[in-house]
Amino acid sequence: MNLLLSTAYNLYWLGRYMRRTQELLQTALKTKPQKRAEMLAVIGYSLENLDDKSVFNFLVEEAFPEHFERIHANVQAVRAVIDADASDLFNHVRRLYQSGSPRAAVFQLAACDAVMLEQHILVTQFWQLGDYVEMLDQRIRQNKVESRDYRYLAQVVTNLPDGTGWDKIKQQIQALVFTTKDSEFYEWLKRLDQLFEDGV
């Protein structure tokens, strides 16, 4: 399979937004107020009201609509490289959300996670790249990151096609497994973004 860079980029962001949406439901409603405030601040929530009802209303009325629209837009952009089962599951997510069941739509994303692992290897790799980048970013923000989180990401990056521009980011992420420096991760992330922008 030949994968356009633009398609790889959409797969990457599909992985990021799927993880972000699932984390949002779990973290924003089930963590202690201090950690909840840190996460909500990242997505632009006013921290004046951190009670469950106010937070849930914000998720339903503002955060989830944006996240699900971004997921849908990325799915549309990669529709040519995912199979019929994946398309059906993502369509079900959209139907649940549009019918007013955002929590059910978030839960349905778990099935989409599973089907994305069954796609062509390149499709899965770039989707996983986004998934693991987002996982690591979230865990750094929550001060819950472990060296194995860096290792998961390093394994995905190492498996990206050899002999291309992706080689430029492999060594640094492998080193991060041992240093686990947050600042170096964000520098690495800038290099990744630049590769997507400039081409490989």
LINLINCOR-V910995 format. One record per pair of residues at least 12 apart in sequence whose ideal C-beta (glycine too) atoms are under 10 Angstrom apart, sorted by sequence separation. I is the first residue (numbers start at 0). GAP is how many residues later the second one is. If there is no record, write none. Layout:
[[I:GAP] [I:GAP]]
//
This chain:
[[26:12] [27:12] [45:12] [74:12] [77:12] [91:12] [92:12] [95:12] [115:12] [136:12] [156:12] [157:12] [171:12] [172:12] [175:12] [25:13] [26:13] [36:13] [44:13] [91:13] [92:13] [94:13] [95:13] [135:13] [156:13] [157:13] [171:13] [174:13] [32:14] [35:14] [43:14] [44:14] [74:14] [75:14] [92:14] [93:14] [112:14] [116:14] [134:14] [135:14] [156:14] [23:15] [27:15] [39:15] [42:15] [74:15] [92:15] [111:15] [112:15] [115:15] [156:15] [157:15] [171:15] [172:15] [22:16] [23:16] [33:16] [35:16] [42:16] [73:16] [74:16] [91:16] [92:16] [135:16] [153:16] [156:16] [157:16] [171:16] [172:16] [27:17] [32:17] [44:17] [131:17] [134:17] [135:17] [153:17] [155:17] [156:17] [23:18] [32:18] [36:18] [39:18] [43:18] [44:18] [71:18] [74:18] [89:18] [92:18] [112:18] [131:18] [134:18] [153:18] [154:18] [172:18] [23:19] [35:19] [39:19] [42:19] [43:19] [70:19] [71:19] [74:19] [88:19] [89:19] [91:19] [92:19] [131:19] [153:19] [154:19] [156:19] [168:19] [171:19] [172:19] [42:20] [88:20] [91:20] [131:20] [132:20] [152:20] [153:20] [168:20] [171:20] [71:21] [88:21] [89:21] [130:21] [131:21] [152:21] [153:21] [19:22] [27:22] [29:22] [32:22] [43:22] [70:22] [71:22] [88:22] [89:22] [130:22] [131:22] [150:22] [153:22] [154:22] [168:22] [19:23] [28:23] [39:23] [42:23] [70:23] [87:23] [88:23] [131:23] [132:23] [149:23] [150:23] [152:23] [153:23] [167:23] [168:23] [27:24] [42:24] [88:24] [127:24] [128:24] [131:24] [132:24] [149:24] [152:24] [153:24] [167:24] [67:25] [68:25] [71:25] [85:25] [88:25] [89:25] [127:25] [130:25] [131:25] [149:25] [150:25] [151:25] [168:25] [28:26] [67:26] [70:26] [71:26] [84:26] [85:26] [88:26] [89:26] [129:26] [149:26] [150:26] [165:26] [167:26] [168:26] [27:27] [28:27] [84:27] [87:27] [88:27] [127:27] [128:27] [149:27] [150:27] [167:27] [27:28] [67:28] [68:28] [85:28] [86:28] [127:28] [128:28] [148:28] [149:28] [67:29] [84:29] [85:29] [126:29] [127:29] [146:29] [147:29] [149:29] [150:29] [164:29] [165:29] [27:30] [28:30] [66:30] [67:30] [81:30] [84:30] [85:30] [125:30] [128:30] [146:30] [149:30] [164:30] [24:31] [27:31] [124:31] [127:31] [128:31] [146:31] [148:31] [149:31] [156:31] [163:31] [164:31] [168:31] [64:32] [82:32] [85:32] [123:32] [124:32] [146:32] [147:32] [152:32] [167:32] [63:33] [81:33] [84:33] [85:33] [146:33] [164:33] [166:33] [24:34] [67:34] [70:34] [81:34] [84:34] [124:34] [125:34] [145:34] [149:34] [164:34] [165:34] [23:35] [27:35] [66:35] [82:35] [123:35] [124:35] [144:35] [149:35] [152:35] [156:35] [163:35] [164:35] [81:36] [82:36] [124:36] [148:36] [163:36] [64:37] [67:37] [74:37] [81:37] [82:37] [85:37] [121:37] [128:37] [135:37] [144:37] [20:38] [24:38] [63:38] [66:38] [67:38] [70:38] [77:38] [80:38] [81:38] [120:38] [121:38] [23:39] [24:39] [62:39] [63:39] [66:39] [80:39] [121:39] [142:39] [160:39] [23:40] [59:40] [82:40] [135:40] [139:40] [144:40] [159:40] [60:41] [63:41] [67:41] [70:41] [77:41] [80:41] [81:41] [85:41] [124:41] [140:41] [20:42] [24:42] [59:42] [63:42] [66:42] [80:42] [139:42] [19:43] [20:43] [23:43] [58:43] [59:43] [138:43] [139:43] [58:44] [20:45] [21:45] [77:45] [80:45] [81:45] [136:45] [139:45] [20:46] [55:46] [135:46] [139:46] [19:47] [20:47] [55:47] [58:47] [77:48] [136:48] [16:49] [17:49] [20:49] [77:49] [135:49] [136:49] [16:50] [19:50] [20:50] [16:51] [19:51] [16:52] [17:52] [132:52] [136:52] [16:53] [17:53] [73:53] [135:53] [15:54] [16:54] [15:55] [16:55] [132:55] [13:56] [16:56] [17:56] [73:56] [132:56] [12:57] [13:57] [16:57] [17:57] [12:58] [13:58] [15:58] [16:58] [13:59] [14:59] [132:59] [12:60] [13:60] [12:61] [13:61] [11:62] [9:63] [10:63] [13:63] [128:63] [9:64] [10:64] [12:64] [13:64] [8:65] [9:65] [12:65] [9:66] [10:66] [6:67] [9:67] [10:67] [8:68] [9:68] [13:68] [8:69] [9:69] [6:70] [7:70] [10:70] [125:70] [5:71] [6:71] [9:71] [10:71] [5:72] [6:72] [17:72] [20:72] [3:73] [6:73] [7:73] [3:74] [6:74] [28:74] [2:75] [17:75] [3:76] [13:76] [20:76] [3:77] [24:77] [2:78] [24:78] [1:79] [0:80] [24:80] [25:80] [20:81] [24:81] [23:82] [24:82] [22:83] [20:84] [21:84] [24:84] [20:85] [21:85] [21:87] [17:88] [20:88] [21:88] [18:90] [21:90] [17:91] [21:91] [16:92] [17:92] [17:94] [18:94] [17:95] [41:95] [41:96] [13:98] [14:98] [17:98] [38:99] [41:99] [40:100] [14:101] [13:102] [38:102] [37:103] [38:103] [37:104] [10:105] [37:105] [34:106] [34:107] [10:108] [34:108] [13:109] [14:109] [17:109] [21:109] [34:109] [14:110] [19:110] [10:111] [14:111] [15:111] [18:111] [19:111] [22:111] [26:111] [30:111] [10:112] [13:112] [14:112] [17:112] [18:112] [21:112] [22:112] [25:112] [10:113] [11:113] [12:113] [13:113] [14:113] [15:113] [16:113] [17:113] [18:113] [20:113] [7:114] [10:114] [11:114] [12:114] [14:114] [15:114] [16:114] [18:114] [19:114] [22:114] [23:114] [26:114] [6:115] [7:115] [10:115] [11:115] [14:115] [15:115] [18:115] [19:115] [22:115] [26:115] [6:116] [9:116] [10:116] [11:116] [13:116] [14:116] [15:116] [17:116] [18:116] [21:116] [22:116] [2:117] [7:117] [8:117] [9:117] [10:117] [11:117] [12:117] [13:117] [14:117] [15:117] [16:117] [18:117] [19:117] [26:117] [0:118] [7:118] [10:118] [11:118] [14:118] [15:118] [18:118] [19:118] [22:118] [0:119] [2:119] [6:119] [7:119] [10:119] [11:119] [14:119] [15:119] [18:119] [22:119] [0:120] [1:120] [2:120] [9:120] [10:120] [12:120] [14:120] [0:121] [4:121] [7:121] [8:121] [11:121] [12:121] [15:121] [0:122] [2:122] [7:122] [11:122] [2:123] [14:141] [7:152] [7:153] [2:158] [7:158] [4:160] [11:180] [11:181] [12:183] [8:184] [11:184] [8:186] [7:187] [8:187] [7:188] [8:188] [4:190] [5:190] [4:191] [4:192] [7:192] [4:193] [5:193] [4:194] [4:195]]
//
